[in-house]
Amino acid sequence: MKKYDKYKNSGAEWLEEIPEHWEVKKFKFVSHTQKGKLPNKITSINELELPPYMSMEYLRGGEENQWVIDKNAKIIDEGEVLLLWDGSNAGEFIKSRKGVISSTVAQIEFKHINKGFAWYYSKLLEIELRKKNIGMGIPHVNGNELKNFLVVIPLIEEQTAIANFLDDKTKRIDQAIAIKQRQIELLKERRQILIHKAVTRGLNDVAKLKDSGVEWIGEIPEHWKVKRLKYVAEIVYGISPHEKTYNDEGEGTVLINGPVEYSETDFGYTRSLKWTTSPVKFAKKGSLLFCLRGSTTGRLNICHQDVAIGRGCASILGRENHEFLIKTVIALKERIVETFKGSTFPSVTSSDLDNYSIPLPPKEEQTAISEYIEIATNKIATAISLKEQEIEKLKEYKMSLIDGVVTGKIRVS
């Protein structure tokens, strides 16, 4: 690893020493920050070749689904540096897609600095900037802190060399990450196929089959039954208490209103984040929670204790083998999600959930199938976890490389 001949104090503790011939200037002297403006009108129908609205989903690679009707709206070109100004991701730098930004995002235009170098430096700056966010409820970028952050400025030819070097290295790292992410998706698909096959066909590959009469289930063993969910489970539909009864100090009963209180991972246990002093509907510890509306319709979690549930959730508790029922609803969920893909506001009604048909083997088979799925999916979960750890290490290496090169700890030319 090559280093520069001489170093000097950068003036910032987080930057440490930098090459002696590099300059240091405040952010406000090397950039222009322009916050966006909320467009006059946004439409979901694009008939006039309107510019897309840069929602968070679109910014992060999603499909265009909103367009701006505003002749005076400023259109940002692809590849510009944007700063998320408000919200949970305040302080994050992101590359733009072509479109119109709102007042929660700012465009950063760097002056007389290689755009590639500026981008990599901004990702390093992001770590420090997010520590300085302000706001009691919704986080905001601290504009005064941003203006006074220090920016290191190598010679322009060094900036170009650094940008080219990092373009090459980070591209290779991102490709390696993408391969592992695809491997994770394949493992998840394998897990879903395994669960679906086990709960609809059982463990006996030579069992005689019959048509279940239900599309998502297909054929089932001859001696199995098909029943509606309401006949094999106790289903409780949540009712939200008045907001004035909410608190985050542990007073009353834990309240689960929806995915905010779910596990951070896709499927896991609920969390104690909110309480109510006037609970209305309850779910027992171990019950399966089903999200009934919104973009997370169908998302599942298990109650970590006895809780109160709000109107966005339904609690499902099996009357026979509860673990088998959980696995069956996991398989059912995939079918449910398929039916409302593309919906603006998907939802599942109480009538829908009550009357979903599920396969029902004898009790002893339910137990055997549940145990088989548990063992097999635990192995897959371990494989997924290892891949996720590998991805995190690659991301850490990527940031370490960017840090080392843009601050001059590593010389690339």
C-alpha positions in Angstrom: 0.0 0.0 0.0 1.6 3.2 -1.2 1.6 6.4 0.9 2.4 10.0 0.3 5.8 11.4 1.3 4.6 14.0 3.9 1.5 14.5 5.9 -0.1 17.4 7.9 -2.9 17.9 10.4 -6.2 18.3 8.6 -7.8 20.4 11.3 -10.6 17.8 11.8 -10.4 15.0 14.2 -12.4 12.6 12.0 -10.1 13.3 9.0 -6.8 13.0 10.9 -3.7 13.6 8.8 -3.8 14.3 5.1 -1.0 14.7 2.4 1.0 17.9 3.0 0.2 19.4 -0.5 -3.6 18.9 -0.3 -5.8 21.9 0.5 -8.6 22.0 3.1 -11.7 24.2 2.6 -15.1 24.5 4.2 -18.0 22.8 2.5 -19.7 26.1 1.9 -16.8 27.4 -0.2 -16.6 24.5 -2.6 -20.3 23.7 -3.1 -23.7 25.1 -3.8 -26.7 23.6 -1.9 -30.1 24.1 -3.4 -33.1 22.5 -1.7 -35.9 21.2 -3.9 -39.5 22.6 -3.9 -42.7 20.6 -3.5 -44.2 20.5 -7.0 -47.6 22.2 -7.6 -49.2 19.0 -8.7 -48.2 15.3 -8.9 -50.1 12.8 -11.1 -50.0 9.0 -11.4 -50.9 9.3 -15.1 -48.2 10.3 -17.6 -49.8 11.4 -20.8 -47.7 14.4 -21.6 -44.1 13.1 -21.2 -43.9 14.8 -17.9 -40.8 14.6 -15.7 -40.9 11.9 -13.0 -41.2 12.8 -9.4 -38.3 11.6 -7.3 -40.0 9.8 -4.5 -37.8 7.7 -2.2 -38.8 4.6 -4.0 -37.9 6.0 -7.4 -34.6 7.5 -6.1 -33.6 4.0 -4.8 -34.2 2.3 -8.2 -38.0 1.7 -8.2 -40.2 2.2 -11.3 -41.6 5.6 -12.2 -45.1 5.9 -10.9 -45.6 9.7 -10.3 -45.0 12.6 -12.6 -44.9 16.4 -12.1 -47.3 18.9 -13.6 -45.4 22.1 -13.0 -43.7 24.1 -15.9 -41.4 25.8 -13.4 -40.2 22.7 -11.7 -36.4 22.2 -11.8 -35.4 18.9 -13.5 -32.3 17.3 -12.1 -30.2 15.3 -14.5 -29.1 11.7 -13.8 -25.9 11.3 -11.8 -26.0 14.5 -9.8 -25.3 14.4 -6.1 -28.4 14.8 -3.8 -28.6 15.1 -0.1 -31.7 13.7 1.8 -32.5 16.7 4.0 -35.4 15.4 6.1 -36.7 12.1 7.5 -35.2 8.9 8.8 -32.4 9.0 6.2 -31.5 12.7 6.7 -27.8 13.3 5.9 -27.6 10.5 3.3 -26.0 11.4 0.0 -27.4 9.7 -3.1 -27.0 9.9 -6.8 -30.0 11.3 -8.7 -32.1 9.8 -11.4 -33.6 12.3 -13.9 -36.6 14.0 -12.3 -37.9 16.6 -9.9 -36.9 16.6 -6.2 -39.1 17.8 -3.3 -38.3 20.1 -0.4 -37.0 17.2 1.6 -34.0 16.8 -0.8 -31.2 19.1 -1.8 -29.0 19.1 -4.8 -25.3 19.6 -4.1 -23.2 21.2 -6.9 -19.5 21.1 -6.3 -17.3 23.9 -7.6 -14.0 23.1 -9.5 -13.9 19.6 -8.1 -13.9 16.3 -10.0 -17.5 15.1 -9.8 -16.4 11.5 -9.1 -14.1 12.5 -6.3 -16.8 14.7 -4.8 -19.2 11.8 -4.8 -16.8 9.5 -2.9 -15.9 12.2 -0.5 -19.6 12.9 0.2 -20.2 9.3 1.2 -17.4 9.6 3.7 -18.8 13.0 4.9 -22.2 11.3 5.3 -21.1 9.3 8.3 -20.2 12.4 10.2 -23.1 14.5 9.0 -25.7 12.1 10.2 -24.3 12.3 13.7 -25.2 16.0 13.7 -28.8 15.7 12.6 -31.3 17.8 14.5 -35.1 17.7 15.2 -37.1 16.1 18.0 -39.5 14.2 15.8 -38.4 14.1 12.2 -34.6 14.3 11.8 -33.2 17.1 9.7 -29.7 17.9 8.3 -28.0 20.5 10.5 -27.3 23.2 7.8 -24.8 25.1 9.8 -22.8 22.0 10.5 -22.9 21.0 6.8 -21.6 24.5 5.7 -18.6 24.2 8.0 -17.5 20.6 7.4 -14.0 20.4 6.0 -13.4 19.1 2.4 -9.9 17.9 1.4 -8.9 19.0 -2.1 -6.1 17.1 -3.8 -4.6 18.4 -7.1 -7.1 17.9 -9.9 -5.1 15.2 -11.6 -5.0 13.3 -8.2 -8.8 13.8 -7.9 -9.3 12.2 -11.3 -7.0 9.3 -10.5 -8.8 8.7 -7.2 -12.2 8.7 -8.8 -11.1 6.3 -11.6 -9.5 4.0 -9.0 -12.5 3.9 -6.8 -14.9 3.5 -9.8 -13.0 0.3 -10.7 -12.7 -1.1 -7.2 -16.2 -0.3 -6.0 -17.7 -1.6 -9.2 -16.1 -5.0 -8.5 -17.2 -4.9 -4.9 -20.7 -4.0 -5.9 -20.8 -6.9 -8.3 -19.7 -9.3 -5.6 -22.4 -7.9 -3.3 -25.0 -8.3 -6.1 -24.0 -12.0 -6.6 -24.4 -12.7 -2.9 -27.7 -10.8 -2.8 -29.0 -13.0 -5.7 -27.8 -16.1 -3.8 -29.9 -14.9 -0.8 -32.9 -14.5 -3.0 -32.5 -18.0 -4.4 -32.2 -19.4 -0.9 -35.4 -17.5 0.1 -37.1 -18.9 -3.0 -35.9 -22.4 -2.1 -37.3 -21.9 1.4 -40.7 -20.8 0.1 -40.9 -23.8 -2.3 -40.0 -26.1 0.5 -42.6 -24.8 2.8 -45.3 -24.7 0.1 -44.6 -28.3 -1.0 -44.6 -29.6 2.6 -47.8 -28.0 3.7 -49.7 -29.0 0.5 -48.2 -32.4 -0.4 -46.9 -33.6 3.0 -43.8 -35.8 3.4 -44.9 -38.9 1.6 -43.8 -38.6 -2.0 -45.8 -41.6 -3.1 -49.1 -40.7 -1.4 -52.2 -40.7 -3.7 -53.3 -37.2 -4.5 -56.6 -35.5 -5.2 -57.6 -32.1 -6.5 -58.0 -29.7 -3.5 -60.3 -27.4 -5.5 -58.2 -24.4 -4.5 -55.8 -22.9 -7.0 -53.0 -22.0 -4.7 -53.0 -25.4 -3.0 -53.3 -27.6 -6.0 -53.3 -31.4 -5.4 -53.2 -32.8 -1.8 -53.0 -36.3 -0.3 -56.3 -38.1 -0.6 -56.9 -38.3 3.2 -56.3 -34.6 3.8 -59.1 -32.0 4.1 -59.4 -28.4 3.0 -61.0 -25.9 5.5 -61.5 -22.2 5.7 -59.1 -20.4 8.1 -61.8 -19.3 10.5 -62.6 -23.0 11.3 -59.1 -24.0 12.2 -57.9 -20.8 14.0 -59.0 -18.2 16.5 -58.8 -14.9 14.6 -58.9 -11.6 16.4 -59.2 -8.3 14.4 -57.5 -5.3 16.1 -59.1 -2.1 17.2 -56.9 0.9 17.8 -57.3 2.7 21.1 -57.5 6.5 21.2 -54.1 8.1 20.4 -54.2 10.0 23.7 -53.7 6.7 25.5 -50.4 5.9 23.7 -47.1 6.3 25.5 -43.5 5.1 25.1 -42.7 4.8 28.8 -44.0 1.3 29.4 -47.3 2.3 31.0 -50.2 -0.1 30.3 -50.2 -2.8 27.6 -47.8 -3.2 24.7 -49.6 -2.0 21.5 -48.9 -3.4 18.1 -50.5 -1.2 15.5 -48.6 -2.6 12.5 -45.1 -3.2 11.0 -43.5 -0.3 12.9 -43.7 -2.6 16.0 -42.7 -5.7 14.0 -39.2 -7.2 13.9 -36.7 -5.4 11.9 -36.2 -8.5 9.8 -38.9 -9.7 7.4 -40.3 -12.4 9.8 -39.7 -12.5 13.5 -41.1 -11.3 16.8 -42.9 -8.1 17.6 -41.2 -5.5 19.7 -42.2 -3.4 22.8 -42.1 0.2 21.3 -45.5 1.6 22.2 -48.0 1.1 25.0 -51.6 2.0 25.6 -53.5 2.5 28.9 -56.8 1.6 27.2 -56.3 -1.6 25.2 -59.3 -2.9 23.3 -58.4 -6.1 21.4 -55.7 -8.6 22.5 -53.4 -11.2 21.0 -51.8 -14.0 23.0 -48.1 -14.6 23.2 -47.0 -16.8 20.2 -50.0 -15.7 18.0 -49.3 -15.0 14.4 -49.9 -11.4 13.4 -51.1 -10.6 9.9 -50.8 -7.0 8.5 -54.2 -6.1 6.9 -53.5 -3.0 4.9 -51.1 -0.8 3.1 -47.8 -1.5 1.3 -46.9 -4.2 3.9 -50.2 -6.1 3.6 -49.6 -9.8 4.4 -46.4 -9.2 6.4 -46.2 -11.6 9.3 -44.8 -11.5 12.8 -45.2 -13.5 16.0 -46.3 -11.9 19.3 -43.4 -11.8 21.7 -45.8 -11.6 24.6 -49.5 -10.9 25.3 -50.2 -7.6 23.5 -53.0 -5.2 22.4 -53.5 -4.9 18.6 -54.6 -2.0 16.5 -56.8 -2.0 13.4 -54.0 -2.7 11.0 -53.5 -6.2 12.4 -55.2 -9.5 12.8 -54.1 -12.2 15.3 -54.2 -15.9 14.2 -53.9 -18.7 16.8 -54.3 -22.3 15.5 -56.7 -24.6 17.3 -54.8 -27.8 16.4 -51.0 -27.5 15.7 -50.2 -23.8 15.8 -46.8 -24.3 14.3 -48.2 -26.1 11.3 -50.7 -23.3 10.8 -48.0 -20.7 10.9 -46.1 -22.5 8.1 -49.3 -22.8 6.1 -50.1 -19.1 6.4 -46.5 -18.3 5.3 -47.3 -20.3 2.1 -50.7 -18.6 1.8 -49.2 -15.2 2.2 -47.2 -15.5 -1.1 -50.5 -16.3 -2.9 -52.2 -13.3 -1.3 -49.4 -10.9 -2.2 -49.5 -12.0 -5.8 -53.2 -11.1 -6.1 -52.7 -7.4 -5.3 -49.3 -6.7 -6.9 -49.4 -3.2 -8.4 -52.4 -2.1 -6.3 -52.2 1.5 -5.0 -53.4 0.6 -1.6 -53.7 -3.2 -1.1 -55.7 -4.6 1.8 -57.2 -7.8 3.1 -60.7 -7.7 4.7 -61.9 -9.8 7.6 -64.1 -11.6 5.2 -61.1 -12.4 3.0 -58.9 -13.7 5.8 -61.7 -15.7 7.5 -62.5 -17.5 4.2 -59.0 -18.3 2.9 -58.9 -22.1 2.3 -56.0 -24.0 3.7 -54.9 -27.7 3.5 -55.4 -29.7 6.7 -53.7 -33.1 7.3 -54.3 -35.2 10.4 -52.8 -33.9 13.6 -49.8 -36.3 13.7 -48.9 -35.3 10.2 -49.2 -31.6 11.1 -46.6 -32.2 13.8 -44.2 -34.1 11.6 -44.5 -31.6 8.7 -43.9 -28.7 11.1 -40.8 -30.3 12.6 -39.4 -31.1 9.1 -39.9 -27.5 7.9 -38.3 -26.1 11.1 -35.2 -28.2 10.6 -34.9 -27.5 6.9 -35.6 -23.8 7.1 -33.2 -23.4 10.0 -30.4 -24.7 7.7 -31.4 -22.3 5.0 -31.6 -19.4 7.5 -28.0 -20.2 8.6 -26.9 -20.1 4.9 -28.7 -16.7 4.4 -27.1 -15.3 7.6 -23.6 -16.3 6.4 -24.2 -14.6 3.0 -25.5 -11.4 4.8 -22.4 -11.4 7.0 -20.2 -11.6 3.9 -22.2 -8.7 2.3 -21.6 -6.6 5.4 -17.9 -7.3 5.3 -17.7 -6.3 1.7 -19.6 -3.1 2.5 -17.2 -2.4 5.4 -14.3 -3.0 3.1 -15.7 -0.7 0.5 -16.1 2.2 3.0 -12.7 1.5 4.4 -11.2 1.7 0.9 -13.1 5.0 0.1 -11.9 6.4 3.4 -8.3 5.5 2.9 -8.1 6.8 -0.7 -10.1 10.1 -0.4 -8.3 11.2 2.7 -4.8 10.3 1.4 -4.0 7.4 3.7 -3.6 5.3 0.5 -1.9 6.7 -2.6 -3.2 5.5 -6.0 -1.0 7.4 -8.4 
